[in-house]
């Protein structure tokens, strides 16, 4: 696979056989983020669980100490007082049936997170086939189905992220931007890893964290020493 000169030069800074401690690893990630834009830094964790079993699912949400550096667009399904509270909390779009129709008829997806009050889930359920595959379906586990929609909107805007396993038992999550610098990225990383470790299913056997890699958008992966966190 062809790699550009910047990537090749960055890769030389990293020893592929080394598992880096948090501070050193984040320092390397920042050094390797040499693109002309502010690169997103992502965490990729492979877990020793089987996501096909319901009792081995790992899923949750956490507000990162320093947010993600990304502006998140929030769509809220709510009525009356709750709709007003959501608007005041900074929701980008608020509605009920009108939003359902907009998504169905116009194939509209100009939002990153969906929040809904419990009484709206019958309506939102009609969008399951389109929201589900995109990972946008609200859920109580992620805190996006809640009577307090205003609080949910504020948390999402403050940098709340959802983590969940994909089909290959890997969690992929942004932990900030390269411009955050090593210290802030380290704090976000520790917060997210702490949440993932706490979410270990009782049914999980053997080594829980199989591998842990952090990388910027265009940079090489840095292997992290996650053993200390378990």
MARLO-33501 format. One record per residue: residue in three letters; z, x, y of N, C-alpha, C in turn. Coordinates in steps of 0.02 Angstrom, whole numbers, plus 50000, padded with zeros to 5 digits. Example, Ala and Ser with C-alpha at 12.3 -4.5 7.8 and 13.67 -1.06 7.14 Angstrom:
ALA503905066049716503905061549775503905066049835SER503545064249888503575068449947503945064550002
END
This chain:
UNK500005004249940500005000050000500005004450063UNK499555003150108499505007250168500075005750216UNK500385010950241500915010150291500715014150354UNK500865011450412500705014850475501135021150485UNK500935025150533501285031450547502005030250567UNK502125025050609502805023650632503265022050572UNK502995017950526503395016150467503535022350425UNK503025026550414503105032550372503615037350403UNK503575038150470504055042450504504765039750498UNK504825033050504505485029950499505765030750428UNK505335029850379505555030250309505845037150292UNK505605042250327505855049150314506585049850334UNK506825045350378507525045750401508005043150348UNK507735039550299508155036050250508105039350182UNK508685040750152508695043450084508715037450036UNK508185036549997508135030649954508685030349900UNK508975036049885509495036149833510195034949859UNK510255034249925510915033549956511075026249972UNK511705024449959511955017849980512395019050041UNK512165016550097512495018250161513075013650177UNK513585016550209514135012450235513875008450294UNK514245003350313514014998650364513795001950429UNK514225006050458514075009050523513445013450520UNK513415017750469512845022350464512205018450449UNK512255013450405511675009450387511375005850447UNK511815002850488511564999250547511265004050598UNK511555010050603511275015050648510565016850628UNK510455017550562509785019250537509285013550549UNK509515007450538509085001650549508845001450622UNK509305002750668509125002750740508645008450756UNK508755014350726508315020050737507615018750712UNK507565014950658506915013650626506535007850658UNK506865004150703506534998550737506165001150798UNK505545003450787505175006750841504575002550866UNK504534996350845503974992050868504044990650943UNK503504988050972503504986751044503884980351062UNK504074976551011504474970451024505174971350996UNK505624966851014506314967250990506344964550919UNK506374969050871506334967050800506954963250777UNK506844958350733507394954850701507654959150644UNK508304959350636508604963050580508814957950527UNK508584958950465508724954150412509124957250355UNK509554953150326509944955250267509634951950206UNK509564955850152509294953350089509794955150034UNK510114950050005510624951249954510424948049888UNK510374952149836510234949449769510894948449732UNK511004942349708511634940649676511574939949600UNK512114941449566512134940849493512314933849472UNK511934929049494512044921949474511364919149452UNK511394913149425510764909749405510714903249444UNK510274903349494510224897649540509964891249507UNK509744891849444509514885749409510104881349388UNK510694884349386511294880549367511664878149430UNK511834871749431512164868849490512824872249504UNK513184874549452513844877549464513794884949484UNK513174887449493513094894449515512704894849581UNK512684889249616512354889249681512784892849732UNK512474896549777512834899749832512494897349897UNK512884893549935512594890649996513144889250046UNK513004890350108513494888850159513214890450228UNK513664890350277513444891850346514004895550381UNK513804899650429514304903550466514034904750537UNK514494904750585514304906450654514394914050660UNK513844917650671513884924950677514244926750742UNK514674931950741515054933750802514614934850863UNK514014937550853513574938950910512934934950908UNK512914929650868512314925550863511734929350831UNK511134926550834510554929650803510074932650854UNK510194931150917509734933550969509104929250975UNK509094923850935508504919550935508684912950968UNK508214910251007508314903651036508134898450983UNK508624894350965508534889550911508414882550940UNK507874879450916507724872550939508024867550890UNK508434862950917508804858350874508554851150883UNK508414847950827508234840850826508824836950798UNK509044831850833509624827750811509404820550798UNK509604818050740509514810850725510184807450736UNK510214803550790510834799950806510674794250853UNK511164789650859511064783850903511634783350954UNK511504779651007512004777651056512434783551082UNK513104782951075513554787951103513424794851073UNK513294794951008513184801450974512544804750999UNK512044800751012511404803451038511524806451107UNK511914802951148512074805451215512474811951212UNK512964812051166513384818051158512964824051135UNK512474822651092512034828051067511614830951124UNK511374826451168510974828751225511404833151271UNK512014830951283512474834751327512644841551297UNK512654841851230512834848151196512254853051194UNK511654850651216511084855251221510544854251169UNK510564848551133510034847251084509354846951119UNK508844849651086508174849751116507814843051109UNK507934839851051507614833251038508134828751006UNK508164822451029508634817551001508264811050992UNK508374807850934508044801350923508224798650855UNK507864793350835507964790550767507284789050737UNK507084782750734506444780950702505854784050738UNK505914784850805505354787750843505214794950820UNK505734798650804505654805550781505374805750709UNK505594801150668505324800650599504574799550602UNK504364794950644503644793350650503254799150679UNK503554802650726503214808450757503074813850704UNK503564815050662503494820050608502974817750557UNK503024811250538502564808650486501844808150511UNK501754805650572501074804250597500744810250630UNK501154814350664500864819950703500954826750669UNK501304826650611501444832950576501794837750625UNK502284835050661502634838750714503244842450687UNK503254849050698503824853050674504044858250726UNK504094856150789504284860850842505054861450847UNK505374862450790506104863150789506294867750732UNK506904870750738507124875650688507694872950644UNK508084868250671508664865550635508694858050647UNK508864854350594508944847050600509674845250588UNK509954841350634510644838950628510614831350627UNK511044828250586511034820850582511744818150574UNK511864812350604512504808950591512434805450523UNK512984804550485512934801750418512564795050414UNK512654790750466512334784150465511574784550472UNK511314790450488510584791250497510244794050434UNK510634795750383510344799250326509864794850285UNK509964788250288509494783750254508804784450284UNK508794785150349508164786050387507874793050375UNK508304798050382508084804950374507834806350303UNK508124802650255507924803450185507174802250174UNK506874798250217506144796950211505734803350223UNK506054808150256505704814450273505844819950222UNK506204818150169506414823050119505844827350093UNK505274824250080504704827850050504404833050098UNK504464831850163504184836650211504704841550237UNK505324839150246505854843550272506134848050218UNK506204845350157506494849050101506164855750087UNK505494855750075505164862150060505204867250117UNK505294864950178505344869550235506064871850247UNK506524869350205507234871250214507544868050275UNK507264862450298507504859250359507924852950348UNK508004851050284508374844850270509114845850287UNK509394841550329510104842450345510544841150283UNK511124844550280511574843650223512294844450245UNK512754840850213513464841550230513714848650218UNK513464852050165513684858950150513534863650207UNK512974862650239512784867150294513084864850361UNK513434859150358513744856650420513254853150466UNK512654851550439512154848350481512114840750470UNK512514838150424512624830850420513364829950438UNK513494827150497514174826850521514254821250573UNK514844818150576514954813050628514974816350697UNK515174822850700515224826350764514584830450776UNK514044826850794513404830250803513414835150862UNK513814833550913513854837950972514124844750953UNK514654844850911514954851150889514444855150847UNK514074851550804513574854950762513034858150805UNK512814854650857512304857450902512564863750937UNK513184863450961513474869250996513514875250949UNK513714874050886513774879650838513094882650822UNK512594878450813511914880950799511664885150858UNK511774882650918511554886250978511944892750987UNK512564893050961512974899050968512794904350916UNK512364902650869512154907650820512364905950749UNK512454899550734512634897650666512014898150621UNK512094901350564511534901850517511744899050450UNK511254896850413511374894450345511134899750296UNK511534900950245511304905550193511264901750127UNK510744903150089510654899750024510204903949979UNK510294903149915509894906949867509174904449864UNK508704909049855508024906849839507954906749763UNK507354905449739507254904749666507374911249628UNK507354916949664507454923449630508174925949640UNK508624921349660509334922949669509464927949725UNK509034927649776509124931949834509264927749897UNK509724930149938509854926950003509514931250057UNK509114928050099508784931450155509064928450219UNK509344932550263509634929750325509564934650383UNK509404932050443509394936350502510114937850523UNK510244944050545510914945650570510894948150642UNK510324947150675510284949050745509624952450762UNK509624955550821509034959250844509204966750849UNK508684970850844508794978150847509134980050913UNK509004976250966509294977851032510044976751034UNK510324973350984511054972250981511424978850977UNK511104983750944511444990150932511854989950868UNK512034995750840512374996150775513034992350771UNK513434992550825514104989550821514074981950812UNK513684978650854513634971350849513304969250783UNK512794972950763512464971350699512964972150641UNK513384977350645513884978450592514374972650589UNK514574970150646515054964450647514734958150618UNK514094956950635513744951150607513654952050532UNK513474958050511513374959550439514014958450400UNK514574961150426515214960250391515424952950386UNK515284949150439515464942050439515064938250387UNK514404939550384513984936050336514134938150265UNK514214944750253514374947050185515054944350162UNK515524943950209516184941150192516124933950169UNK515694930050204515594923050185515264922450117UNK514774926850103514424926650039514894928449982UNK515314933449993515804935449942516294929749929UNK516524926449982517004920849974516674915049937UNK516024914449943515664908749913515494909949839UNK515754915449810515604917049740515804911249695UNK515334908649655515494903049611515954905349554UNK516404900849534516864902549479516474904049414UNK515884901049408515484901849346515104908449344UNK515094912149400514724918449402515064923749360UNK514684926949316514964932149272514644938949289UNK515024944249275514754950949285514724952849359UNK514284957549374514234960149443513944954849489UNK514314953149541514104947749586513554950049634UNK513684955649670513164958149717512764963549682UNK512154962049665511724966749628511414971949675UNK511184969549733510894974249782510944971149851UNK510954975549901511034973249970510624977950015UNK510124975050047509664979050089509614975950158UNK509624980150209509524977750278508894981150306UNK508484977250340507864980050368507674976350432UNK507354979950477507074976750537506374974150519UNK506094970050563505454966750549504914971550524UNK504844977250558504304981950542504564988350509UNK505224988750500505514994950475505644994950400UNK505785000850372505945001350300506634998650285UNK506754996950222507404994250202507924999850195UNK508544998150214509115002750207509594999750156UNK509715003350101510175000850050510895001450074UNK511264996050068511954996050092512444996650033UNK513004999850047513535000349997513964994150003UNK513794989149962514154982749966514764982449921UNK514844987649878515404987549830516084986949865UNK516144989849924516784989649960516954982649984UNK516454978349990516574971650018516784966649965UNK516684968349901516824963549848517554963949827
END
